[in-house]
Amino acid sequence: MQIHVVQQGQTLRGIADAYSTTVEEIVRVNEIPSPTALVVGQALVIPIIGRFYWVQPGDSLWSIARRFNISLQQLAQVNRISPTQPLSVGLRLYIPPTPKRTAEVNGYVEPRGDVVSEEIKEKVRDVAPYLTYLAPFSFQIQRNGTLKEPPLNNLPSIAQANNVTLMMVVTNIENDQFSDELGRIVLTNQEIQNRLLDNIVATAKKYGFRDIHFDMEYLRPEDREAYNAFLRKAKNRFQPEGWLLSTALAPKTSATQKGRWYEAHDYRAHGEIVDFVVIMTYEWGYSGGPPLPVSPIGPVRQVLTYALTEMPASKIMMGQNLYGYDWTLPYTPGGEYAKAISPQRAIQIASRYNAAIEYDTKAQAPHFNYRDENGKAHKVWFEDARSIQAKFNLVKELGIRGISYWKLAIDFPQNWLLLTDNFNIHKR
């Protein structure tokens, strides 16, 4: 696959010709709604095997081979040139694909209301071939140890048809918020705790869940050890069933990190107890905060690098957002919340308001500004093919288990194209 960034004056016909493909293929795989309305700075995925590279000033065959991790001899052979031949600037070279590594992929899905909408079911069907796990969000713990179930409808049958492992997400959400008091009750009252585990086992057997995933957030710092003990107890309870146990962790950069979200999450203990963790490496830019990239590569790398000091790489899944935010400016704390948008919607907004897309190379994230019909200024940070490829490169560099998406049913076709170009998806 090739990522192409649209330049001023370019057309789909010209781009297709440059890569020896067709306009129809580029439109199809990128789901471009208006082929004549490309946005300057828009990233397109070009559906070809391997990629092309145009020689830049200062390049040599050796430096290009090193850049793309192939041998000089192979690069020369596939392009039918001499290994010692000087390269002219602008020469198009073909870069063959490199071997893919295996990774696991999780996708959370959050049905709203009493049933799973047809739109969500359709989108889950579309991406199920790319998933190892499907995680309906969420089974909410009640104060008496019972569970409030999310709507599932035929999500289990979709998972089964695509050889996807169902992940049972269990949360301490109460009244639409994570509750430290609910967490305290569950983690310190053995009778309620035992009832909860009984209910989890019965529910998992009923629907066919094969991974039990605890997403317990904003717990009291003093409940840290109680949470660790609960996970050990849960592991012993689920292991005879042959089920996996996993947890969601806040994005920490040290064991002593302060803050309500972090202190009860013990990376080292979770790494010892559970089969794998999902680290929520997103929401640096969030709906109630100032305009920022949602998952800038530097902070994501810092979190994962710390995690590797506390647990094996094989137990770490990087959290990845499938959305961006549109902020109305000026930002004021406590003021208007940013609106969550899909990458496809971001492109549509940029096209509508004739806004060129810029790319922050430090954060590895696209962004743009526009002014709406009412004269209000906006700032948009989102994800595109470049930003997601940067995260895939990080996953491969660090050798971690895989990627976990929050959340499915958000339009981002380039993600799935690049995912399969980079990884072989492990099915359990």
C-alpha positions, -999 to +999 in steps of 0.1 A: +000+000+000+011+036-006+001+067+012-003+097-010-009+133+003-029+154-021-011+185-034-025+217-048-038+211-083-037+173-083-066+152-096-075+116-090-067+108-126-032+122-123-026+104-089-039+071-104-016+074-134+014+081-112+009+049-093-003+027-122-037+021-107-072+034-115-094+062-103-121+038-095-099+017-072-087+048-052-123+060-049-135+026-037-109+018-011-109+053+004-147+057+001-143+091-014-178+107-016-169+133-042-140+124-065-138+159-079-135+176-044-101+165-031-087+184-002-052+197-002-033+178+025-057+148+024-041+114+028-051+087+004-043+050+005-032+038-029-042+001-033-011-013-048+012-042-038+044-026-023+049+011-030+067+036-053+094+060-042+106+090-062+143+097-058+151+129-038+183+150-038+210+132-018+195+098-022+215+067-031+203+032-038+220+022-005+202+049+016+168+040+000+173+003+006+181+010+042+151+033+046+127+006+035+145-023+052+154-043+021+187-052+006+205-030-020+207-060-043+169-067-041+161-031-047+184-030-078+171-063-091+133-055-089+140-021-106+163-036-132+191-012-126+228-017-116+236-015-079+263+011-087+242+032-111+239+069-101+202+079-094+186+108-111+163+130-090+127+121-098+134+086-108+105+063-097+116+032-079+094+002-069+097-009-033+085-045-029+064-054+002+082-066+033+072-096+055+043-089+079+043-098+116+014-113+134-007-091+158-039-093+178-066-067+173-094-058+196-124-036+188-147-022+215-183-016+203-208+006+223-244-001+214-268+026+227-304+021+238-321-013+241-310-029+208-280-029+186-287-006+157-286-020+121-259+005+113-237-008+141-243-045+131-234-037+095-202-019+105-192-047+129-197-073+101-175-052+078-145-051+102-150-085+120-125-102+096-098-078+109-105-086+146-091-111+171-116-099+198-149-081+198-157-063+230-193-051+235-192-022+261-202-029+288-216-052+315-221-028+344-216-041+379-245-035+403-240-029+440-254-063+449-230-082+426-254-086+396-247-073+361-266-048+339-262-062+304-257-041+272-277-050+242-260-077+222-286-090+196-266-109+170-231-096+179-222-130+193-232-147+160-212-121+140-182-129+161-186-166+157-191-164+119-157-145+117-138-166+142-136-136+166-132-141+203-160-124+223-146-102+251-168-096+281-161-060+292-170-056+329-170-021+343-177-001+375-199+023+356-229+037+376-252+064+363-231+067+332-199+074+351-171+053+366-177+050+403-150+047+429-176+039+455-190+010+435-154-002+430-148+000+468-179-022+474-169-048+449-133-050+459-138-050+497-170-070+502-162-107+497-199-118+495-207-093+467-174-102+450-182-139+450-217-132+437-203-110+409-179-137+398-207-163+398-227-140+376-198-133+352-193-171+348-230-177+341-232-148+316-200-158+298-213-193+293-247-180+282-232-158+254-200-176+246-175-150+259-139-164+260-121-134+274-132-116+306-120-080+305-121-057+336-123-020+329-123-006+364-115+031+363-112+059+389-107+035+417-096+048+451-058+047+455-062+027+487-080+000+467-050-007+445-040-039+464-076-050+467-080-047+429-048-068+424-062-095+449-095-095+431-078-101+397-059-130+412-091-145+425-108-140+391-079-156+373-082-187+395-119-188+389-118-184+351-087-205+343-105-239+346-130-226+320-101-220+295-109-183+294-085-154+291-084-126+316-075-090+305-077-055+319-078-019+307-052+004+321-048+042+323-018+055+303+008+059+330+045+069+326+057+058+360+047+036+389+042+066+412+021+087+388-004+107+408-040+113+398-074+099+402-072+079+370-038+063+376-030+053+412-050+021+416-037+007+383-006-014+391+012-022+358+036-047+373+008-067+391-015-067+361+014-078+340+020-108+363-017-117+368-036-112+335-031-126+300-029-091+285-037-055+290-052-027+269-035+006+276-058+035+269-032+056+249-056+083+237-076+113+249-047+137+253-070+159+233-105+153+246-140+168+244-138+189+275-102+200+271-082+224+248-076+215+211-049+189+210-041+157+190-060+128+205-031+103+205+002+121+198+030+097+190+054+110+216+032+105+247+020+072+233+056+060+229+064+072+264+035+052+280+043+021+261+080+024+269+072+026+306+048-004+303+076-025+288+096-020+320+068-035+340+055-064+318+063-084+287+057-069+253+035-099+245+010-087+271+006-051+258-021-039+235-019-003+224-052+016+226-060+035+194-088+060+188-109+059+156-121+094+159-111+131+162-126+162+177-139+195+163-134+224+188-152+257+186-128+285+193-118+302+215-116+273+239-127+282+274-124+257+303-159+245+313-173+259+281-186+242+249-175+206+245-157+195+213-177+173+190-164+139+182-161+132+145-149+104+123-119+108+100-142+106+070-164+134+085-132+155+091-124+153+054-159+163+045-157+193+068-124+204+053-138+200+018-170+220+026-151+249+041-121+248+016-097+242+045-062+228+037-052+199+060-018+203+077+002+176+094+021+179+127+052+157+122+061+158+159+027+146+171+022+126+138-014+139+135-034+159+109-053+190+117-070+221+101-088+253+109-121+266+094-148+292+100-184+281+099-215+299+085-220+317+117-185+331+116-172+309+144-137+296+142-130+259+146-100+236+152-101+200+141-076+173+151-082+138+137-066+106+124-056+097+089-035+072+070-002+088+080-010+090+117-023+054+119+008+042+100+030+059+125+012+039+153+016+007+134+053+014+130+055+019+168+037-014+175+062-032+152+092-014+166+083-022+202+072-057+194+040-055+215+010-078+212-013-056+191-039-029+189-072-022+206-097+002+189-120+026+207-145+023+191-160+005+162-187+018+139-167+050+131-159+055+094-121+052+088-116+029+058-079+037+055-072+022+089-084-013+079-065-012+046-033-004+063-039-028+092-039-058+069-010-043+049+011-042+081-001-073+100-014-108+098-043-108+122-042-137+147-075-155+152-080-175+184 
